[in-house]
Amino acid sequence: MAALARRYRLPPAAARRLELLLDGLAAEPDPPTTVSEPKRAVETHLADSLSGLEIDRLRSAPRIVDLGAGAGFPGLPLAVALPNARVDLVEAGRRKCEVIERLGGAAEAANARVVTTRVEIWALGEGAAAYAAATARALAPLSVLCEYAAPLLEPGGALVCWKGARDAEEESAGAAAASQLGLRPAEVRRVEPFPGARSRHLHVFVKAGPTPARFPRRPGIAAKRPLAR
């Protein structure tokens, strides 16, 4: 934990709060993740989540939305690492949201808020064009993530997607979708969140123009009918 704090120049209290986050995860009787034991979770969840700080647009964002937040990663570690940022964790599953609430409380992440809804619905109201950065980890193909994020991002905002080995077909589909959504591919960053980590990449898209008014589509449509090339 101390090594992560040094590597990412985290605030003085962050290491303790991240430990509390892992303790809270380990105490969950039925966590929405297969990795909850602290010795594994420190790499699988914390180190992997904090690797997003290598992207300057994310590190400097005053308001961040974590799409399909699951068990709270990367949103909660980022909230701890960036105490001056507001982090909204959007998750449709009520049980998962309850876990995120407990973990956020354990980590004293007062700047994190759980939003229980679909990302498509959130983009129609308070979330519309409200964020400087969006994050997505283990959620969907790049083309779908672009469609989820575009209506939520302000001009110049960035989508950061955690992915494994590079896939030329997925990247091509993502770029094609981005072009229809006001986004542009900006970077694919190879990261090594912990020693021995393999095939970890951060895909970055930037909001370069307006998103057409027909987005977001109805909940579920982006995944069922991805944008054609």
HURASUL-V218397 format. One record per residue. RES is the residue in one letter. PHI is phi in whole degrees, -180 to 180 (NA if undefined). BURIAL is 1 if it has 16 or more other ideal C-beta (glycine too) atoms within 10 Angstrom, else 0. D_FIRST is the distance of its C-alpha to the first C-alpha in Angstrom with 2 decimals. Layout:
# HURASUL-V218397
res=RES phi=PHI burial=BURIAL d_first=D_FIRST
res=RES phi=PHI burial=BURIAL d_first=D_FIRST
This chain:
# HURASUL-V218397
res=M phi=NA burial=1 d_first=0.00
res=A phi=-63 burial=0 d_first=3.78
res=A phi=-65 burial=0 d_first=5.35
res=L phi=-64 burial=1 d_first=5.14
res=A phi=-62 burial=1 d_first=6.28
res=R phi=-70 burial=0 d_first=8.75
res=R phi=-59 burial=0 d_first=9.88
res=Y phi=-105 burial=1 d_first=10.84
res=R phi=52 burial=0 d_first=11.90
res=L phi=-79 burial=1 d_first=10.55
res=P phi=-58 burial=0 d_first=12.54
res=P phi=-54 burial=0 d_first=11.99
res=A phi=-87 burial=0 d_first=11.50
res=A phi=-65 burial=1 d_first=9.23
res=A phi=-60 burial=1 d_first=5.85
res=R phi=-63 burial=0 d_first=8.37
res=R phi=-69 burial=1 d_first=10.15
res=L phi=-69 burial=1 d_first=7.74
res=E phi=-64 burial=1 d_first=7.49
res=L phi=-64 burial=1 d_first=11.21
res=L phi=-63 burial=1 d_first=11.64
res=L phi=-66 burial=1 d_first=10.60
res=D phi=-62 burial=0 d_first=12.79
res=G phi=-64 burial=1 d_first=15.46
res=L phi=-63 burial=1 d_first=15.48
res=A phi=-65 burial=0 d_first=15.90
res=A phi=-82 burial=0 d_first=18.68
res=E phi=-68 burial=1 d_first=20.59
res=P phi=-70 burial=0 d_first=23.77
res=D phi=-144 burial=0 d_first=24.40
res=P phi=-71 burial=1 d_first=21.53
res=P phi=-81 burial=1 d_first=22.69
res=T phi=-158 burial=1 d_first=20.43
res=T phi=-84 burial=0 d_first=20.75
res=V phi=-119 burial=0 d_first=17.03
res=S phi=-131 burial=1 d_first=15.77
res=E phi=-71 burial=0 d_first=14.52
res=P phi=-54 burial=1 d_first=10.79
res=K phi=-65 burial=0 d_first=10.39
res=R phi=-86 burial=0 d_first=12.21
res=A phi=-67 burial=1 d_first=11.19
res=V phi=-62 burial=1 d_first=7.54
res=E phi=-90 burial=1 d_first=9.58
res=T phi=-62 burial=1 d_first=12.83
res=H phi=-106 burial=1 d_first=12.06
res=L phi=-70 burial=1 d_first=8.88
res=A phi=-61 burial=1 d_first=8.82
res=D phi=-64 burial=1 d_first=12.57
res=S phi=-64 burial=1 d_first=13.02
res=L phi=-70 burial=1 d_first=11.30
res=S phi=-60 burial=1 d_first=13.52
res=G phi=-61 burial=1 d_first=16.29
res=L phi=-68 burial=1 d_first=15.47
res=E phi=-71 burial=1 d_first=17.20
res=I phi=-93 burial=1 d_first=20.35
res=D phi=-58 burial=0 d_first=21.74
res=R phi=-63 burial=1 d_first=23.92
res=L phi=-80 burial=1 d_first=21.05
res=R phi=-60 burial=1 d_first=18.94
res=S phi=-97 burial=0 d_first=22.14
res=A phi=-71 burial=1 d_first=23.51
res=P phi=-79 burial=0 d_first=24.56
res=R phi=-142 burial=0 d_first=25.07
res=I phi=-127 burial=1 d_first=23.34
res=V phi=-119 burial=1 d_first=24.55
res=D phi=-100 burial=1 d_first=22.60
res=L phi=-85 burial=1 d_first=25.38
res=G phi=54 burial=1 d_first=25.63
res=A phi=-66 burial=1 d_first=22.28
res=G phi=61 burial=1 d_first=22.39
res=A phi=-89 burial=1 d_first=19.58
res=G phi=110 burial=1 d_first=18.05
res=F phi=-121 burial=1 d_first=16.16
res=P phi=-90 burial=1 d_first=15.80
res=G phi=-58 burial=1 d_first=17.42
res=L phi=-68 burial=1 d_first=15.20
res=P phi=-59 burial=1 d_first=11.87
res=L phi=-67 burial=1 d_first=14.29
res=A phi=-64 burial=1 d_first=15.90
res=V phi=-67 burial=1 d_first=12.89
res=A phi=-71 burial=1 d_first=12.23
res=L phi=-124 burial=1 d_first=16.02
res=P phi=-65 burial=1 d_first=17.43
res=N phi=-90 burial=0 d_first=20.81
res=A phi=-96 burial=1 d_first=21.28
res=R phi=-96 burial=1 d_first=23.00
res=V phi=-120 burial=1 d_first=21.60
res=D phi=-101 burial=1 d_first=24.11
res=L phi=-103 burial=1 d_first=23.16
res=V phi=-97 burial=1 d_first=26.47
res=E phi=-149 burial=1 d_first=27.00
res=A phi=-81 burial=1 d_first=30.43
res=G phi=-79 burial=0 d_first=29.56
res=R phi=-63 burial=0 d_first=29.97
res=R phi=-63 burial=0 d_first=28.08
res=K phi=-63 burial=1 d_first=25.03
res=C phi=-63 burial=1 d_first=25.39
res=E phi=-64 burial=0 d_first=25.51
res=V phi=-65 burial=1 d_first=22.20
res=I phi=-59 burial=1 d_first=20.63
res=E phi=-59 burial=1 d_first=22.27
res=R phi=-66 burial=1 d_first=20.83
res=L phi=-68 burial=1 d_first=17.23
res=G phi=-62 burial=1 d_first=17.73
res=G phi=-66 burial=0 d_first=19.19
res=A phi=-61 burial=1 d_first=16.43
res=A phi=-86 burial=1 d_first=13.93
res=E phi=56 burial=1 d_first=16.69
res=A phi=-90 burial=1 d_first=17.10
res=A phi=-68 burial=0 d_first=20.65
res=N phi=-90 burial=1 d_first=20.95
res=A phi=-105 burial=1 d_first=20.67
res=R phi=-130 burial=1 d_first=23.97
res=V phi=-93 burial=1 d_first=24.95
res=V phi=-118 burial=1 d_first=28.20
res=T phi=-91 burial=1 d_first=30.04
res=T phi=-171 burial=1 d_first=32.32
res=R phi=-79 burial=1 d_first=32.86
res=V phi=-63 burial=1 d_first=31.72
res=E phi=-65 burial=1 d_first=35.40
res=I phi=-74 burial=0 d_first=36.52
res=W phi=-60 burial=1 d_first=33.89
res=A phi=-72 burial=1 d_first=35.13
res=L phi=-88 burial=0 d_first=38.62
res=G phi=-128 burial=0 d_first=37.84
res=E phi=-58 burial=0 d_first=35.18
res=G phi=-81 burial=1 d_first=32.86
res=A phi=-62 burial=0 d_first=35.53
res=A phi=50 burial=0 d_first=34.55
res=A phi=-103 burial=1 d_first=32.04
res=Y phi=-123 burial=1 d_first=28.80
res=A phi=-84 burial=1 d_first=27.62
res=A phi=-153 burial=1 d_first=25.18
res=A phi=-127 burial=1 d_first=24.94
res=T phi=-125 burial=1 d_first=22.29
res=A phi=-151 burial=1 d_first=23.01
res=R phi=-133 burial=1 d_first=21.05
res=A phi=54 burial=0 d_first=23.01
res=L phi=-119 burial=1 d_first=25.95
res=A phi=-166 burial=1 d_first=29.10
res=P phi=-63 burial=1 d_first=30.81
res=L phi=-57 burial=1 d_first=30.59
res=S phi=-62 burial=1 d_first=34.12
res=V phi=-72 burial=1 d_first=33.37
res=L phi=-62 burial=1 d_first=30.15
res=C phi=-61 burial=1 d_first=32.21
res=E phi=-69 burial=1 d_first=34.78
res=Y phi=-63 burial=1 d_first=32.35
res=A phi=-81 burial=1 d_first=30.69
res=A phi=-53 burial=1 d_first=33.72
res=P phi=-68 burial=1 d_first=35.43
res=L phi=-89 burial=1 d_first=32.27
res=L phi=-89 burial=1 d_first=31.55
res=E phi=-79 burial=0 d_first=33.26
res=P phi=-55 burial=0 d_first=35.05
res=G phi=85 burial=0 d_first=32.66
res=G phi=-70 burial=1 d_first=29.75
res=A phi=-125 burial=1 d_first=27.44
res=L phi=-101 burial=1 d_first=26.55
res=V phi=-117 burial=1 d_first=23.37
res=C phi=-114 burial=1 d_first=23.49
res=W phi=-84 burial=1 d_first=20.90
res=K phi=-139 burial=1 d_first=23.03
res=G phi=-92 burial=0 d_first=23.21
res=A phi=-60 burial=0 d_first=26.03
res=R phi=-69 burial=0 d_first=28.46
res=D phi=-133 burial=0 d_first=31.66
res=A phi=-60 burial=0 d_first=34.61
res=E phi=-67 burial=0 d_first=36.51
res=E phi=-64 burial=0 d_first=33.73
res=E phi=-66 burial=1 d_first=33.09
res=S phi=-65 burial=0 d_first=36.84
res=A phi=-65 burial=1 d_first=37.16
res=G phi=-64 burial=1 d_first=34.30
res=A phi=-65 burial=1 d_first=36.00
res=A phi=-65 burial=1 d_first=39.31
res=A phi=-65 burial=1 d_first=38.01
res=A phi=-56 burial=1 d_first=36.28
res=S phi=-64 burial=1 d_first=39.66
res=Q phi=-91 burial=1 d_first=41.23
res=L phi=-116 burial=1 d_first=38.61
res=G phi=86 burial=1 d_first=38.41
res=L phi=-107 burial=1 d_first=35.24
res=R phi=-139 burial=0 d_first=34.89
res=P phi=-64 burial=1 d_first=32.44
res=A phi=-113 burial=1 d_first=30.58
res=E phi=-169 burial=0 d_first=28.03
res=V phi=-123 burial=0 d_first=26.36
res=R phi=-105 burial=0 d_first=23.11
res=R phi=-76 burial=0 d_first=21.81
res=V phi=-126 burial=1 d_first=18.00
res=E phi=-128 burial=0 d_first=15.72
res=P phi=-63 burial=1 d_first=12.40
res=F phi=-151 burial=1 d_first=11.33
res=P phi=-56 burial=0 d_first=13.64
res=G phi=89 burial=0 d_first=16.81
res=A phi=-65 burial=0 d_first=16.62
res=R phi=-124 burial=0 d_first=20.26
res=S phi=53 burial=0 d_first=22.43
res=R phi=-110 burial=1 d_first=20.01
res=H phi=-137 burial=1 d_first=21.82
res=L phi=-109 burial=1 d_first=21.78
res=H phi=-100 burial=1 d_first=25.37
res=V phi=-117 burial=1 d_first=26.33
res=F phi=-121 burial=1 d_first=29.62
res=V phi=-119 burial=1 d_first=31.08
res=K phi=-76 burial=1 d_first=33.66
res=A phi=-102 burial=1 d_first=36.63
res=G phi=-161 burial=0 d_first=39.48
res=P phi=-69 burial=0 d_first=40.54
res=T phi=-89 burial=1 d_first=39.83
res=P phi=-54 burial=0 d_first=43.21
res=A phi=-64 burial=0 d_first=44.27
res=R phi=-75 burial=0 d_first=44.51
res=F phi=-107 burial=1 d_first=40.72
res=P phi=-77 burial=1 d_first=38.95
res=R phi=-77 burial=0 d_first=41.08
res=R phi=-59 burial=0 d_first=41.38
res=P phi=-52 burial=0 d_first=38.36
res=G phi=93 burial=0 d_first=37.95
res=I phi=-70 burial=0 d_first=40.27
res=A phi=-58 burial=1 d_first=37.68
res=A phi=-77 burial=0 d_first=36.40
res=K phi=-76 burial=0 d_first=39.93
res=R phi=-131 burial=0 d_first=41.68
res=P phi=-57 burial=1 d_first=39.34
res=L phi=-58 burial=1 d_first=40.96
res=A phi=-75 burial=0 d_first=43.47
res=R phi=-75 burial=0 d_first=43.32
